[in-house]
């Protein structure tokens, strides 16, 4: 049986929680997934598919978090511009 580093399931759980519950956990899953894959490469083993899936979920979660922050800022900017315009008329 091939020896693999520990933490593959944790990466998946964090990635899933990052996507479904708290997007900050997605960043942690992405970082831990990168570390896990690097350890697998050092050991010369294939990473667990759960860890790879968790890393991908972490990446998706992080992208969604960035998009939500950007769109939130745009919406606030629109509200401010509309409020200023309405105040001047």
PyMOL commands that set and color helices and strands:
alter all, ss='L'
color gray80, all
select helices_A, chain A and resi 8-20+24-43+49-88
alter helices_A, ss='H'
color red, helices_A
deselect
rebuild
show_as cartoon
